[in-house]
Amino acid sequence: MDNRLAPIKLDSYQPLREVVCESLREAIRKGILKPGERIMEIQLAEELGVSRTPVREAIRKLELEGYVVMMPRRGTYVANMSIRDINEIFEIRTALESLSNGLAAEHITDEELEHLQRLLVIIGGYIKEGNMEKIVETDIEFHDLMYHAARNQRLVGIISNLRDQLTRFRTLSMSYPGRLEATLDEHKAIVEAIANGDRKLASKAAEKHMENSEKTLLQAMDAMKAQNMKSRSTAKKHSAAHKAAAK
């Protein structure tokens, strides 16, 4: 594993183990630490400029959150995300998003509602520009605001953890043909239901959004898998042709 992690800044008000944990969590989200990659305590400690103790504590927390898996006598690895894992996460998240949006329909303030509507306009502009980085950034802000409007901090914490586990797939899903426009329409339906104070409709709109998000992600993963297989097949053919020509 090459040096890919920035040294920890020791001026944070947070406990060192929490800073280390967030650094490793972010590296996994961004794919810097890749699925299936072995986690080496000593090397991570050296890269981050800390002792092994906060790294060990951070890894234990990440295991509880589902980011890494510890295998007896084999070590610790970045968790792979199987189709079953994705199904389970979406199953739980759908129920919680439904609850969260329903609560938001009852508790959202006028200022928060106006902010949500403004974010939809901003996202629409970024879609036209094709600015994926800004789309993802604003989408996260949009969902965070909706969660906050539910007025249930424990619910927010659980949903955020589940969402974070799928962050590595966000760009892949959103890049799938037609998904950005569909997502914007689904978000508009959610905001409209919340604006009308319709808890039942807001919950249903959230469920539909989650169902479509899962479906698109699985389709995007299948398409990427097919493309990778095609690329490997082409590479093998070229290699065989070169070898034949060299004889």
C-alpha positions in Angstrom: 0.0 0.0 0.0 1.5 3.3 -1.1 1.4 6.5 0.9 -2.0 7.8 0.0 -3.3 9.3 3.3 -2.5 12.8 4.5 -1.0 13.1 7.9 -3.4 13.9 10.7 -3.6 17.5 11.9 -3.2 17.3 15.7 -5.0 20.7 16.3 -8.5 19.2 16.2 -10.8 19.5 19.3 -11.9 15.8 18.7 -10.3 12.8 20.3 -7.4 11.5 18.1 -9.2 8.2 17.6 -12.2 10.0 16.1 -10.0 12.1 13.8 -8.2 8.9 12.6 -11.5 7.1 12.2 -13.0 9.9 10.0 -9.8 9.9 7.9 -9.9 6.2 7.3 -13.7 6.3 6.7 -13.3 9.0 4.1 -10.4 7.1 2.4 -12.8 4.1 2.1 -15.7 6.2 0.8 -13.5 7.8 -1.9 -12.0 4.5 -2.9 -8.4 5.4 -1.8 -8.6 2.3 0.4 -10.2 -0.2 -2.0 -12.7 -3.0 -1.3 -10.8 -6.2 -0.4 -7.6 -4.3 0.4 -5.8 -5.4 3.6 -5.5 -2.8 6.4 -2.1 -2.7 7.9 -2.0 -0.9 11.3 1.7 -0.1 11.2 1.7 1.4 7.8 -1.5 3.4 8.4 0.0 4.8 11.6 3.1 5.9 9.7 1.1 7.5 6.9 -1.1 9.4 9.4 1.7 10.3 11.7 0.1 8.8 14.8 0.7 5.8 17.1 -0.9 2.4 16.4 -3.3 2.8 19.3 -5.7 5.3 17.8 -5.5 3.4 14.5 -6.5 0.2 16.2 -9.4 1.9 18.0 -10.5 3.5 14.7 -10.5 0.1 12.9 -12.6 -1.4 15.7 -15.2 1.3 15.2 -15.1 1.0 11.4 -15.8 -2.8 11.8 -18.9 -2.0 13.8 -20.0 0.5 11.1 -19.5 -2.1 8.4 -16.5 -0.5 6.6 -14.0 -3.2 7.4 -14.0 -6.8 8.3 -11.7 -8.6 10.7 -10.8 -12.2 9.8 -9.2 -14.4 12.4 -5.5 -15.2 11.6 -5.8 -13.4 8.3 -6.0 -9.7 9.3 -8.4 -6.8 8.6 -9.7 -5.9 5.1 -11.8 -3.1 3.6 -15.3 -4.6 3.3 -16.4 -5.7 -0.1 -20.0 -4.7 -0.9 -22.0 -7.7 -2.3 -25.4 -7.5 -4.0 -26.9 -9.0 -0.8 -25.2 -6.2 1.2 -26.7 -3.6 -1.1 -30.1 -5.2 -0.9 -30.0 -5.2 2.9 -28.8 -1.6 3.2 -31.5 -0.4 0.8 -34.2 -2.4 2.6 -33.3 -0.8 5.9 -32.7 2.7 4.4 -36.0 2.6 2.6 -37.9 2.1 5.8 -36.0 4.8 7.6 -36.1 7.3 4.7 -39.9 6.8 4.6 -40.1 7.6 8.3 -37.7 10.5 8.0 -39.6 12.2 5.2 -42.9 11.6 6.9 -41.6 13.4 10.0 -40.2 16.2 7.9 -43.7 16.8 6.4 -44.9 17.4 10.0 -41.9 19.4 11.4 -40.2 21.3 8.6 -39.9 25.1 8.9 -40.7 27.6 6.2 -37.0 28.5 6.0 -36.0 24.8 5.6 -38.6 24.3 2.9 -37.5 27.3 1.0 -33.9 26.0 1.2 -34.9 22.6 -0.1 -36.7 24.2 -3.1 -33.7 26.4 -3.8 -31.4 23.4 -3.7 -33.5 21.7 -6.3 -33.1 24.6 -8.6 -29.3 24.6 -8.0 -29.1 20.9 -8.7 -31.1 21.3 -11.9 -28.5 23.9 -13.1 -25.6 21.6 -12.3 -27.3 18.8 -14.2 -27.5 21.0 -17.3 -23.8 21.9 -16.8 -22.8 18.3 -16.3 -21.0 19.2 -13.2 -21.0 15.8 -11.4 -18.9 16.9 -8.4 -21.3 19.8 -7.6 -24.3 17.6 -8.2 -23.1 15.0 -5.6 -22.1 17.7 -3.2 -25.5 19.5 -3.4 -27.4 16.2 -3.3 -25.8 15.4 0.0 -26.7 18.9 1.3 -30.3 18.3 0.1 -30.7 15.0 2.0 -28.9 16.3 5.1 -31.4 19.2 5.3 -34.4 16.8 4.9 -33.0 14.5 7.7 -32.6 17.5 10.0 -36.2 18.6 9.3 -37.4 15.3 10.7 -36.3 16.5 14.2 -35.0 13.1 15.3 -31.2 13.0 15.8 -31.0 9.2 16.4 -32.8 8.6 13.1 -30.4 11.0 11.3 -27.4 9.2 12.7 -28.6 5.7 11.6 -29.6 6.9 8.1 -26.3 8.8 7.6 -24.3 5.7 8.5 -26.2 3.6 6.0 -25.8 6.2 3.3 -22.1 6.5 4.0 -21.6 2.8 3.3 -22.9 3.4 -0.3 -21.1 6.6 -0.9 -18.4 4.9 -3.0 -21.2 4.0 -5.5 -22.9 7.4 -5.7 -21.1 8.7 -8.8 -21.5 5.3 -10.6 -25.3 5.3 -9.9 -25.8 9.0 -10.8 -23.8 8.6 -14.0 -26.2 5.9 -15.3 -28.1 7.3 -18.4 -31.2 9.2 -17.3 -30.7 8.8 -13.6 -29.9 12.4 -12.8 -33.1 13.8 -14.4 -35.2 11.0 -12.8 -33.6 11.7 -9.4 -34.4 15.4 -9.7 -38.1 14.6 -10.5 -38.2 12.2 -7.5 -36.8 14.9 -5.2 -39.4 17.4 -6.5 -42.2 14.9 -5.7 -40.8 14.5 -2.2 -40.5 18.2 -1.5 -44.0 18.8 -2.9 -45.4 16.3 -0.5 -43.5 17.7 2.4 -44.6 21.2 1.5 -48.2 20.1 1.6 -47.7 18.5 5.0 -48.7 15.1 3.6 -46.9 12.6 5.7 -48.2 9.6 3.9 -47.4 10.9 0.4 -43.9 12.1 1.5 -43.2 8.6 2.9 -44.4 6.9 -0.4 -42.3 9.3 -2.5 -39.2 8.4 -0.4 -39.9 4.7 -0.9 -40.2 5.2 -4.6 -36.9 7.2 -4.7 -35.1 4.5 -2.8 -36.5 1.7 -4.9 -35.4 3.5 -8.1 -32.0 4.3 -6.6 -31.3 0.6 -5.8 -32.5 -0.5 -9.2 -30.3 2.0 -11.0 -27.2 1.1 -8.9 -27.6 -2.6 -9.6 -28.0 -1.8 -13.4 -25.0 0.4 -13.3 -22.9 -2.3 -11.6 -24.0 -4.9 -14.1 -23.1 -2.5 -17.0 -19.7 -1.8 -15.4 -19.0 -5.5 -14.9 -19.9 -6.2 -18.6 -17.6 -3.4 -19.7 -14.8 -4.7 -17.6 -15.2 -8.2 -19.0 -15.3 -6.8 -22.6 -12.1 -4.8 -21.9 -10.3 -7.9 -20.5 -11.4 -10.0 -23.5 -10.2 -7.4 -25.9 -6.9 -7.1 -24.1 -6.4 -10.9 -24.3 -7.1 -10.9 -28.0 -4.6 -8.2 -28.6 -2.0 -10.0 -26.5 -2.6 -13.2 -28.4 -2.4 -11.4 -31.8 1.0 -9.8 -30.8 2.4 -13.1 -29.7 1.3 -14.8 -32.9 2.8 -12.0 -35.0 6.1 -12.3 -33.0 6.5 -15.9 -34.0 
